[in-house]
Amino acid sequence: MQDTSKQYDDVVSMCRSLFVNKMKDYGSAWRILRLPSLTDQIFIKAQRIRGLQQNEERKVDEGEVSEFIGIINYCLMALIQLDKGVVEQPDLDLDQATQLYDEKIAITKELMMDKNHDYGEAWRDMRVSSLTDLILQKLLRVKQIEDNKGKTLVSEGIDANYQDMINYSVFALIHLNEAD
């Protein structure tokens, strides 16, 4: 599992770098997005990945990697929004946003390490297409929870679903990196 921890950190470092650079370009404009808007952005990215996996022809020269990175970063934004709430104007500077990003990813990695221990790294035998399908399933669950105004009877909350999507995306990126 030591390899998994390092590989996870390498993927997160790449995602964090893009997040920081976009913060420098746009500031925290994403802070105005309501959770359903973030969920829809993640859904679009997951649908695009599925399309790339199913279709022979590509009309836009971007692959799965950039979309999985987007899923990770949008899920982290959603986790931040869950805690801080939506605002009318951007309110976080670069240091504040990256501190929150780092806090959320640390909690998510800890969850992954715990689950990975219990599941015996089963994800290593999964296909990237299966990880994509699991992300889409989680997104449909999140949409249903959002439609239910956040209420669940016996299910985990929205935050756990975003964390799972992050971890599935990290696993997919590790697989894609190993395939190169």
C-alpha positions as CSV (number, residue, x, y, z in Angstrom):
1,M,0.0,0.0,0.0
2,Q,3.0,2.3,0.2
3,D,3.0,2.5,-3.6
4,T,-0.7,3.5,-3.5
5,S,0.0,6.3,-1.0
6,K,2.8,7.7,-3.2
7,Q,0.9,7.3,-6.4
8,Y,-2.1,9.0,-4.8
9,D,0.0,11.9,-3.7
10,D,1.5,12.2,-7.2
11,V,-2.0,12.4,-8.8
12,V,-3.2,14.9,-6.2
13,S,-0.1,17.0,-6.7
14,M,-0.9,17.3,-10.4
15,C,-4.6,18.1,-9.6
16,R,-3.6,20.7,-6.9
17,S,-1.2,22.4,-9.3
18,L,-4.0,22.9,-11.8
19,F,-6.3,24.1,-9.1
20,V,-3.8,26.7,-7.9
21,N,-3.1,27.9,-11.4
22,K,-6.8,28.3,-12.1
23,M,-7.2,30.2,-8.8
24,K,-4.5,32.5,-10.0
25,D,-6.3,33.0,-13.3
26,Y,-9.9,33.2,-12.0
27,G,-9.8,33.6,-8.3
28,S,-12.5,31.8,-6.3
29,A,-15.3,32.5,-8.8
30,W,-16.4,28.9,-8.2
31,R,-17.6,29.9,-4.7
32,I,-20.8,31.1,-6.2
33,L,-21.7,27.7,-7.6
34,R,-24.5,25.8,-5.9
35,L,-24.0,22.1,-5.2
36,P,-26.3,21.0,-8.1
37,S,-24.2,23.1,-10.5
38,L,-21.0,21.4,-9.3
39,T,-22.7,18.0,-9.5
40,D,-23.7,18.8,-13.1
41,Q,-20.2,19.8,-14.0
42,I,-18.8,16.6,-12.6
43,F,-21.6,14.7,-14.5
44,I,-20.6,16.3,-17.8
45,K,-17.0,15.3,-17.2
46,A,-17.9,11.7,-16.3
47,Q,-20.2,11.4,-19.3
48,R,-17.4,12.7,-21.6
49,I,-15.1,10.1,-20.2
50,R,-17.6,7.4,-20.9
51,G,-18.1,8.7,-24.4
52,L,-14.3,8.7,-25.0
53,Q,-14.2,5.1,-23.8
54,Q,-17.0,4.0,-26.0
55,N,-16.5,6.1,-29.2
56,E,-13.7,5.5,-31.7
57,E,-13.7,9.0,-33.1
58,R,-12.7,12.1,-31.0
59,K,-13.5,15.6,-32.2
60,V,-11.9,17.4,-29.3
61,D,-8.2,16.7,-28.6
62,E,-8.5,16.1,-24.9
63,G,-8.4,12.7,-23.3
64,E,-9.6,11.1,-20.1
65,V,-6.8,12.4,-17.9
66,S,-7.9,16.0,-18.0
67,E,-11.5,15.0,-17.3
68,F,-10.6,12.9,-14.3
69,I,-8.5,15.8,-13.0
70,G,-11.6,18.0,-13.4
71,I,-13.7,15.5,-11.5
72,I,-11.3,15.5,-8.6
73,N,-11.1,19.3,-8.5
74,Y,-14.8,19.9,-8.8
75,C,-15.5,17.3,-6.1
76,L,-13.1,19.1,-3.8
77,M,-14.8,22.4,-4.6
78,A,-18.1,20.7,-3.7
79,L,-16.8,19.4,-0.4
80,I,-15.6,23.0,0.4
81,Q,-19.0,24.3,-0.6
82,L,-20.7,21.8,1.7
83,D,-18.8,23.2,4.7
84,K,-18.6,26.9,3.8
85,G,-21.9,27.4,1.9
86,V,-22.5,29.2,-1.3
87,V,-21.6,32.9,-1.5
88,E,-22.7,35.7,-3.8
89,Q,-19.2,37.0,-4.5
90,P,-15.8,35.2,-4.5
91,D,-14.5,35.3,-0.9
92,L,-11.4,33.1,-0.7
93,D,-7.9,34.1,-1.6
94,L,-5.4,31.6,-3.0
95,D,-3.9,30.6,0.4
96,Q,-7.4,30.1,2.0
97,A,-8.6,28.0,-0.9
98,T,-5.5,25.8,-1.1
99,Q,-5.6,25.3,2.7
100,L,-9.2,24.1,2.4
101,Y,-8.3,22.0,-0.7
102,D,-5.5,20.4,1.3
103,E,-7.7,19.7,4.3
104,K,-10.4,18.0,2.2
105,I,-8.0,15.9,0.2
106,A,-6.2,14.7,3.4
107,I,-9.5,13.5,4.8
108,T,-10.4,11.9,1.5
109,K,-7.0,10.1,1.3
110,E,-7.4,8.8,4.8
111,L,-10.8,7.4,3.8
112,M,-9.1,5.8,0.8
113,M,-6.3,4.2,2.8
114,D,-8.8,2.8,5.3
115,K,-11.1,1.3,2.6
116,N,-8.0,0.2,0.6
117,H,-6.8,-1.8,3.6
118,D,-10.2,-3.4,4.1
119,Y,-10.7,-4.2,0.4
120,G,-7.2,-5.3,-0.3
121,E,-6.5,-2.9,-3.1
122,A,-9.3,-4.5,-5.2
123,W,-9.3,-1.4,-7.4
124,R,-6.0,-2.5,-9.0
125,D,-7.9,-5.3,-10.7
126,M,-10.6,-3.0,-12.0
127,R,-10.8,-1.4,-15.4
128,V,-10.9,2.3,-15.9
129,S,-14.3,1.9,-17.6
130,S,-15.7,0.3,-14.4
131,L,-14.3,3.2,-12.3
132,T,-16.0,5.6,-14.7
133,D,-19.3,3.7,-14.3
134,L,-19.0,3.8,-10.5
135,I,-18.5,7.6,-10.7
136,L,-21.6,8.0,-12.8
137,Q,-23.5,5.8,-10.3
138,K,-22.3,8.0,-7.5
139,L,-23.4,11.1,-9.4
140,L,-26.9,9.7,-9.9
141,R,-27.1,9.1,-6.2
142,V,-25.9,12.6,-5.4
143,K,-28.5,14.0,-7.8
144,Q,-31.2,12.0,-6.1
145,I,-30.0,13.2,-2.6
146,E,-30.0,16.8,-3.9
147,D,-33.5,16.3,-5.3
148,N,-34.5,15.0,-1.8
149,K,-33.1,18.2,-0.3
150,G,-30.2,16.4,1.3
151,K,-32.3,13.9,3.2
152,T,-31.5,10.2,3.2
153,L,-33.0,7.4,5.2
154,V,-30.2,4.9,5.4
155,S,-27.6,6.1,2.9
156,E,-24.3,7.9,3.3
157,G,-24.5,11.6,2.7
158,I,-23.4,13.7,-0.3
159,D,-19.9,14.3,1.1
160,A,-19.1,10.5,1.2
161,N,-20.2,10.2,-2.5
162,Y,-17.9,13.1,-3.5
163,Q,-15.0,11.5,-1.6
164,D,-15.6,8.2,-3.4
165,M,-15.7,9.9,-6.8
166,I,-12.4,11.6,-5.9
167,N,-10.9,8.3,-5.0
168,Y,-12.2,6.4,-8.0
169,S,-10.8,9.2,-10.2
170,V,-7.4,9.0,-8.5
171,F,-7.4,5.2,-9.1
172,A,-8.3,5.8,-12.8
173,L,-5.5,8.2,-13.2
174,I,-3.0,5.8,-11.6
175,H,-4.2,3.1,-14.0
176,L,-3.9,5.5,-17.0
177,N,-0.4,6.5,-15.8
178,E,0.7,2.9,-15.5
179,A,-0.6,2.1,-19.0
180,D,1.6,4.8,-20.6
